[in-house]
Amino acid sequence: METIEFTAIEKSLIHDVVTVFEFIASGKRKGLIDEGRLSQLLGERFQSRFIHTKAESDEWLLKWRANSNIEMPWDFGSWVDALMESEVELESIDVDHEGCGCIRFTQLAWPTGGIAAIEEIVRIYDGRVENDSAI
């Protein structure tokens, strides 16, 4: 089983990151992640962490053309698609009282796309990925 180890989740956000992970994992198992419900669970982070509109996408494309080294936010729909299409089974998330934890998953193909989308679950909540054992 592969793991993504992380730190720096604020104590007040631990419940939120666990809830979002479990919602995504459940949706992935069922074959559909409800984007509307996921955006509600993310709350303000949906607005602040993702590209939502064509205008925002065009704006970021211009920034990227000026500097291809910038870190661009995910387009929300593309992020959900990457989670759904990744060849992984999301198993569990554990977060201790200090905001450190681990996401466990099984890779079903090697190499596997979508690992960055899984890591984004942590980054949405300002966590830092410390180690990723995926191939």
Long-range contacts (C-beta under 8 A, 24 or more apart in sequence): 1-91, 1-104, 1-105, 1-106, 2-88, 2-104, 2-105, 2-106, 2-107, 2-132, 2-133, 2-134, 2-135, 3-102, 3-103, 3-104, 3-105, 3-131, 3-132, 3-133, 4-102, 4-103, 4-105, 4-115, 4-118, 4-119, 4-122, 4-129, 4-131, 4-132, 4-133, 4-134, 5-100, 5-101, 5-102, 5-129, 5-130, 5-131, 5-132, 6-100, 6-101, 6-102, 6-103, 6-122, 6-127, 6-128, 6-129, 6-130, 7-99, 7-100, 7-127, 7-128, 7-130, 8-99, 8-100, 8-126, 8-127, 8-128, 9-95, 9-99, 9-100, 9-101, 9-122, 9-125, 9-126, 9-127, 10-99, 10-125, 10-126, 11-97, 11-98, 11-99, 13-99, 13-125, 13-126, 14-95, 14-97, 14-99, 16-41, 16-125, 17-93, 17-95, 17-121, 17-122, 17-124, 17-125, 17-127, 18-93, 18-95, 20-121, 20-124, 21-90, 21-93, 21-103, 21-121, 22-93, 24-83, 24-90, 24-121, 25-90, 25-91, 27-84, 28-83, 28-84, 28-89, 28-90, 29-89, 29-90, 31-84, 32-84, 33-80, 33-83, 33-84, 35-76, 35-77, 35-80, 38-80, 39-76, 42-124, 45-124, 45-125, 46-76, 49-73, 49-74, 49-124, 50-74, 50-75, 50-76, 50-79, 51-75, 51-76, 52-76, 74-117, 74-120, 79-117, 79-120, 82-113, 82-114, 82-116, 82-117, 83-114, 83-117, 83-118, 85-113, 85-114, 86-112, 86-113, 86-114, 86-115, 86-117, 86-118, 87-112, 87-113, 87-114, 88-112, 88-114, 88-115, 88-118, 90-118, 99-127, 105-134, 107-134, 107-135, 110-135, 111-135
